Amino acid sequence: MRVRPEVQFILQKALAREEVSRPEALELMQIDENSYEVYALAWAANTLTRRMFGDPGEVHAQVGINLWPCPKTCAFCSFGEKWRGVEVSYRA
């Protein structure tokens, strides 16, 4: 239930505002999402974000209100008809 020393070193380096190398960044990307290390990574990211921007935050969300795929097909939205992410099954 410990964070591996190499991960601790990389996170401490980032928190000290030192540059993280590509191999170190790749090491962080290999962290098991079900491990305690992912919490350490999230804590470090939260700490760095709060240092840079303070405490304000924004929440962005999508809500699919229409009963059909959206014809606009924006690149960031899964409701577009081009992406076929929404199955239409309408019964009268």
OpenMM code with the backbone's topology and positions (N, CA, C; nanometers):
from openmm import Vec3, app, unit

residues = "MET ARG VAL ARG PRO GLU VAL GLN PHE ILE LEU GLN LYS ALA LEU ALA ARG GLU GLU VAL SER ARG PRO GLU ALA LEU GLU LEU MET GLN ILE ASP GLU ASN SER TYR GLU VAL TYR ALA LEU ALA TRP ALA ALA ASN THR LEU THR ARG ARG MET PHE GLY ASP PRO GLY GLU VAL HIS ALA GLN VAL GLY ILE ASN LEU TRP PRO CYS PRO LYS THR CYS ALA PHE CYS SER PHE GLY GLU LYS TRP ARG GLY VAL GLU VAL SER TYR ARG ALA".split()
positions = [
    Vec3(0.0806, -0.1188, 0.0000),
    Vec3(0.0000, 0.0000, 0.0000),
    Vec3(0.0852, 0.1256, 0.0000),
    Vec3(0.1982, 0.1157, -0.0602),
    Vec3(0.2894, 0.2288, -0.0647),
    Vec3(0.3051, 0.2755, -0.2075),
    Vec3(0.3462, 0.3996, -0.2195),
    Vec3(0.3782, 0.4549, -0.3501),
    Vec3(0.5236, 0.4210, -0.3788),
    Vec3(0.5481, 0.3672, -0.4971),
    Vec3(0.6842, 0.3288, -0.5332),
    Vec3(0.7769, 0.4507, -0.5265),
    Vec3(0.9009, 0.4311, -0.4828),
    Vec3(0.9951, 0.5429, -0.4699),
    Vec3(1.0142, 0.6211, -0.5995),
    Vec3(1.0169, 0.5518, -0.7146),
    Vec3(1.0373, 0.6238, -0.8409),
    Vec3(0.9188, 0.7155, -0.8735),
    Vec3(0.7991, 0.6735, -0.8366),
    Vec3(0.6813, 0.7582, -0.8588),
    Vec3(0.6839, 0.8748, -0.7609),
    Vec3(0.7177, 0.8490, -0.6364),
    Vec3(0.7308, 0.9548, -0.5360),
    Vec3(0.8309, 1.0599, -0.5825),
    Vec3(0.9444, 1.0156, -0.6350),
    Vec3(1.0486, 1.1062, -0.6821),
    Vec3(0.9955, 1.1964, -0.7938),
    Vec3(0.9240, 1.1379, -0.8899),
    Vec3(0.8719, 1.2157, -1.0030),
    Vec3(0.7693, 1.3183, -0.9539),
    Vec3(0.6806, 1.2778, -0.8644),
    Vec3(0.5790, 1.3701, -0.8136),
    Vec3(0.6423, 1.4825, -0.7318),
    Vec3(0.7426, 1.4500, -0.6510),
    Vec3(0.8122, 1.5531, -0.5738),
    Vec3(0.8838, 1.6499, -0.6665),
    Vec3(0.9390, 1.5966, -0.7727),
    Vec3(1.0075, 1.6788, -0.8729),
    Vec3(0.9084, 1.7772, -0.9364),
    Vec3(0.7920, 1.7268, -0.9746),
    Vec3(0.6894, 1.8122, -1.0348),
    Vec3(0.6418, 1.9184, -0.9355),
    Vec3(0.6212, 1.8791, -0.8102),
    Vec3(0.5757, 1.9740, -0.7090),
    Vec3(0.6805, 2.0809, -0.6801),
    Vec3(0.8068, 2.0492, -0.7042),
    Vec3(0.9149, 2.1462, -0.6875),
    Vec3(0.9331, 2.2315, -0.8126),
    Vec3(0.8417, 2.2146, -0.9089),
    Vec3(0.8441, 2.2886, -1.0359),
    Vec3(0.9663, 2.2583, -1.1212),
    Vec3(1.0171, 2.1376, -1.1056),
    Vec3(1.1260, 2.0917, -1.1905),
    Vec3(1.0664, 2.0195, -1.3106),
    Vec3(1.1371, 2.0238, -1.4211),
    Vec3(1.0868, 1.9596, -1.5422),
    Vec3(1.0859, 1.8079, -1.5278),
    Vec3(0.9749, 1.7484, -1.5696),
    Vec3(0.9608, 1.6035, -1.5695),
    Vec3(0.9986, 1.5543, -1.7084),
    Vec3(1.0867, 1.4580, -1.7155),
    Vec3(1.1337, 1.4074, -1.8452),
    Vec3(1.0263, 1.3221, -1.9121),
    Vec3(1.0468, 1.2955, -2.0383),
    Vec3(0.9528, 1.2105, -2.1126),
    Vec3(0.9429, 1.0706, -2.0502),
    Vec3(1.0552, 1.0050, -2.0196),
    Vec3(1.0443, 0.8731, -1.9555),
    Vec3(0.9710, 0.8787, -1.8208),
    Vec3(0.9907, 0.9868, -1.7463),
    Vec3(0.9203, 1.0013, -1.6188),
    Vec3(0.7705, 1.0202, -1.6420),
    Vec3(0.7344, 1.1000, -1.7408),
    Vec3(0.5928, 1.1194, -1.7730),
    Vec3(0.5296, 0.9871, -1.8164),
    Vec3(0.6037, 0.9102, -1.8945),
    Vec3(0.5531, 0.7790, -1.9365),
    Vec3(0.5358, 0.6856, -1.8178),
    Vec3(0.6252, 0.6963, -1.7208),
    Vec3(0.6135, 0.6167, -1.5977),
    Vec3(0.4828, 0.6513, -1.5253),
    Vec3(0.4501, 0.7802, -1.5184),
    Vec3(0.3261, 0.8213, -1.4536),
    Vec3(0.2042, 0.7712, -1.5311),
    Vec3(0.2159, 0.7632, -1.6618),
    Vec3(0.1043, 0.7156, -1.7439),
    Vec3(0.0801, 0.5662, -1.7269),
    Vec3(0.1769, 0.4950, -1.6731),
    Vec3(0.1648, 0.3509, -1.6524),
    Vec3(0.1079, 0.3151, -1.5154),
    Vec3(0.0766, 0.4160, -1.4350),
    Vec3(0.0236, 0.3900, -1.3012),
    Vec3(-0.1099, 0.3167, -1.3125),
    Vec3(-0.1240, 0.2118, -1.2351),
    Vec3(-0.2483, 0.1347, -1.2322),
    Vec3(-0.3591, 0.2212, -1.1736),
    Vec3(-0.4678, 0.2336, -1.2464),
    Vec3(-0.5777, 0.3200, -1.2022),
    Vec3(-0.6483, 0.2686, -1.0770),
    Vec3(-0.6193, 0.1477, -1.0344),
    Vec3(-0.6774, 0.0918, -0.9130),
    Vec3(-0.5770, 0.0860, -0.7985),
    Vec3(-0.4711, 0.1647, -0.8073),
    Vec3(-0.3665, 0.1599, -0.7060),
    Vec3(-0.3684, 0.2856, -0.6187),
    Vec3(-0.2935, 0.2805, -0.5096),
    Vec3(-0.2780, 0.3976, -0.4248),
    Vec3(-0.1976, 0.5053, -0.4960),
    Vec3(-0.1150, 0.4650, -0.5903),
    Vec3(-0.0333, 0.5617, -0.6630),
    Vec3(-0.1189, 0.6593, -0.7430),
    Vec3(-0.2339, 0.6144, -0.7915),
    Vec3(-0.3198, 0.7040, -0.8678),
    Vec3(-0.3728, 0.8158, -0.7775),
    Vec3(-0.3945, 0.7865, -0.6501),
    Vec3(-0.4371, 0.8902, -0.5569),
    Vec3(-0.3247, 0.9906, -0.5326),
    Vec3(-0.2020, 0.9429, -0.5260),
    Vec3(-0.0873, 1.0323, -0.5097),
    Vec3(-0.0737, 1.1225, -0.6320),
    Vec3(-0.0939, 1.0661, -0.7502),
    Vec3(-0.0874, 1.1437, -0.8740),
    Vec3(-0.1981, 1.2489, -0.8772),
    Vec3(-0.3202, 1.2096, -0.8410),
    Vec3(-0.4322, 1.3039, -0.8391),
    Vec3(-0.4077, 1.4148, -0.7367),
    Vec3(-0.3531, 1.3790, -0.6213),
    Vec3(-0.3231, 1.4787, -0.5190),
    Vec3(-0.2197, 1.5785, -0.5697),
    Vec3(-0.1157, 1.5282, -0.6344),
    Vec3(-0.0115, 1.6172, -0.6872),
    Vec3(-0.0692, 1.7092, -0.7947),
    Vec3(-0.1517, 1.6557, -0.8837),
    Vec3(-0.2133, 1.7368, -0.9890),
    Vec3(-0.3035, 1.8436, -0.9283),
    Vec3(-0.3814, 1.8060, -0.8278),
    Vec3(-0.4695, 1.9015, -0.7599),
    Vec3(-0.3872, 2.0107, -0.6929),
    Vec3(-0.2793, 1.9724, -0.6272),
    Vec3(-0.1928, 2.0690, -0.5597),
    Vec3(-0.1332, 2.1676, -0.6593),
    Vec3(-0.0814, 2.1168, -0.7708),
    Vec3(-0.0220, 2.2043, -0.8722),
    Vec3(-0.1258, 2.2981, -0.9330),
    Vec3(-0.2445, 2.2468, -0.9598),
    Vec3(-0.3514, 2.3286, -1.0172),
    Vec3(-0.3917, 2.4396, -0.9211),
    Vec3(-0.4070, 2.4056, -0.7939),
    Vec3(-0.4459, 2.5077, -0.6961),
    Vec3(-0.3358, 2.6113, -0.6777),
    Vec3(-0.2099, 2.5716, -0.6860),
    Vec3(-0.0999, 2.6678, -0.6769),
    Vec3(-0.1051, 2.7668, -0.7931),
    Vec3(-0.1377, 2.7164, -0.9100),
    Vec3(-0.1383, 2.8009, -1.0296),
    Vec3(-0.2624, 2.8880, -1.0400),
    Vec3(-0.3790, 2.8341, -1.0043),
    Vec3(-0.5038, 2.9037, -1.0322),
    Vec3(-0.5893, 2.9356, -0.9104),
    Vec3(-0.5467, 2.8921, -0.7932),
    Vec3(-0.6286, 2.9139, -0.6750),
    Vec3(-0.7400, 2.8107, -0.6679),
    Vec3(-0.8466, 2.8447, -0.5972),
    Vec3(-0.9534, 2.7481, -0.5741),
    Vec3(-1.0715, 2.7528, -0.6705),
    Vec3(-1.0863, 2.8547, -0.7546),
    Vec3(-1.2058, 2.8533, -0.8413),
    Vec3(-1.2003, 2.7402, -0.9436),
    Vec3(-1.3168, 2.6961, -0.9837),
    Vec3(-1.3227, 2.5901, -1.0832),
    Vec3(-1.4476, 2.6035, -1.1678),
    Vec3(-1.4517, 2.5336, -1.2769),
    Vec3(-1.5670, 2.5340, -1.3657),
    Vec3(-1.6058, 2.3899, -1.3934),
    Vec3(-1.7332, 2.3684, -1.4092),
    Vec3(-1.7837, 2.2373, -1.4456),
    Vec3(-1.8555, 2.2522, -1.5789),
    Vec3(-1.8155, 2.1703, -1.6752),
    Vec3(-1.8793, 2.1709, -1.8066),
    Vec3(-1.9454, 2.0351, -1.8265),
    Vec3(-2.0651, 2.0355, -1.8794),
    Vec3(-2.1357, 1.9095, -1.8994),
    Vec3(-2.2219, 1.9167, -2.0255),
    Vec3(-2.2540, 1.8023, -2.0778),
    Vec3(-2.3420, 1.7915, -2.1927),
    Vec3(-2.4696, 1.7226, -2.1478),
    Vec3(-2.5796, 1.7684, -2.1995),
    Vec3(-2.7067, 1.7036, -2.1715),
    Vec3(-2.7757, 1.6794, -2.3041),
    Vec3(-2.8103, 1.5566, -2.3325),
    Vec3(-2.8807, 1.5232, -2.4560),
    Vec3(-3.0303, 1.5323, -2.4346),
    Vec3(-3.0908, 1.6416, -2.4788),
    Vec3(-3.2336, 1.6623, -2.4578),
    Vec3(-3.3137, 1.6128, -2.5778),
    Vec3(-3.2601, 1.6258, -2.6964),
    Vec3(-3.3312, 1.5827, -2.8164),
    Vec3(-3.3451, 1.4312, -2.8190),
    Vec3(-3.4414, 1.3837, -2.8957),
    Vec3(-3.4627, 1.2397, -2.9089),
    Vec3(-3.3949, 1.1847, -3.0336),
    Vec3(-3.3159, 1.2617, -3.0996),
    Vec3(-3.2495, 1.2203, -3.2227),
    Vec3(-3.1047, 1.2686, -3.2200),
    Vec3(-3.0192, 1.2081, -3.3013),
    Vec3(-2.8803, 1.2531, -3.3068),
    Vec3(-2.8718, 1.3972, -3.3560),
    Vec3(-2.7809, 1.4711, -3.3011),
    Vec3(-2.7642, 1.6124, -3.3357),
    Vec3(-2.6972, 1.6257, -3.4725),
    Vec3(-2.7520, 1.7071, -3.5629),
    Vec3(-2.6939, 1.7228, -3.6956),
    Vec3(-2.5646, 1.8057, -3.6960),
    Vec3(-2.5327, 1.8745, -3.5884),
    Vec3(-2.4140, 1.9608, -3.5869),
    Vec3(-2.2832, 1.8820, -3.5816),
    Vec3(-2.2808, 1.7672, -3.5189),
    Vec3(-2.1651, 1.6784, -3.5127),
    Vec3(-2.0367, 1.7508, -3.4712),
    Vec3(-2.0420, 1.8183, -3.3568),
    Vec3(-1.9229, 1.8854, -3.3034),
    Vec3(-1.8174, 1.7802, -3.2664),
    Vec3(-1.6918, 1.8116, -3.2832),
    Vec3(-1.5836, 1.7157, -3.2599),
    Vec3(-1.5736, 1.6715, -3.1136),
    Vec3(-1.6189, 1.7545, -3.0203),
    Vec3(-1.6053, 1.7225, -2.8786),
    Vec3(-1.7268, 1.6507, -2.8201),
    Vec3(-1.8332, 1.6345, -2.8987),
    Vec3(-1.9599, 1.5856, -2.8450),
    Vec3(-1.9968, 1.4496, -2.9034),
    Vec3(-2.0368, 1.3593, -2.8182),
    Vec3(-2.0718, 1.2238, -2.8631),
    Vec3(-2.2154, 1.2127, -2.9127),
    Vec3(-2.2932, 1.3209, -2.9091),
    Vec3(-2.4321, 1.3161, -2.9526),
    Vec3(-2.4492, 1.3439, -3.1025),
    Vec3(-2.3416, 1.3738, -3.1737),
    Vec3(-2.3505, 1.4054, -3.3161),
    Vec3(-2.3875, 1.2846, -3.4008),
    Vec3(-2.4679, 1.3078, -3.5049),
    Vec3(-2.5129, 1.1954, -3.5880),
    Vec3(-2.3975, 1.1279, -3.6615),
    Vec3(-2.2912, 1.2021, -3.6902),
    Vec3(-2.1759, 1.1445, -3.7586),
    Vec3(-2.1081, 1.0372, -3.6726),
    Vec3(-2.1109, 1.0552, -3.5423),
    Vec3(-2.0414, 0.9630, -3.4519),
    Vec3(-2.1258, 0.8401, -3.4209),
    Vec3(-2.2506, 0.8427, -3.4510),
    Vec3(-2.3429, 0.7311, -3.4290),
    Vec3(-2.3360, 0.6788, -3.2848),
    Vec3(-2.3166, 0.7716, -3.1912),
    Vec3(-2.3110, 0.7341, -3.0510),
    Vec3(-2.4485, 0.7220, -2.9873),
    Vec3(-2.5504, 0.7652, -3.0613),
    Vec3(-2.6857, 0.7605, -3.0070),
    Vec3(-2.7724, 0.6755, -3.0978),
    Vec3(-2.8346, 0.5742, -3.0427),
    Vec3(-2.9271, 0.4911, -3.1187),
    Vec3(-3.0664, 0.5504, -3.1044),
    Vec3(-3.1342, 0.5688, -3.2160),
    Vec3(-3.2693, 0.6242, -3.2131),
    Vec3(-3.3681, 0.5100, -3.2188),
    Vec3(-3.4534, 0.5033, -3.1206),
    Vec3(-3.5564, 0.4006, -3.1165),
    Vec3(-3.6830, 0.4670, -3.0655),
    Vec3(-3.7596, 0.5223, -3.1581),
    Vec3(-3.8793, 0.5960, -3.1206),
    Vec3(-4.0030, 0.5137, -3.1547),
    Vec3(-4.0884, 0.5006, -3.0570),
    Vec3(-4.2142, 0.4272, -3.0782),
    Vec3(-4.3310, 0.5218, -3.0503),
    Vec3(-4.4235, 0.5296, -3.1418),
    Vec3(-4.5398, 0.6173, -3.1236),
    Vec3(-4.6531, 0.5433, -3.0575),
] * unit.nanometer
topology = app.Topology()
chain = topology.addChain("A")
for resn in residues:
    res = topology.addResidue(resn, chain)
    for name in ("N", "CA", "C"):
        topology.addAtom(name, app.Element.getBySymbol(name[0]), res)
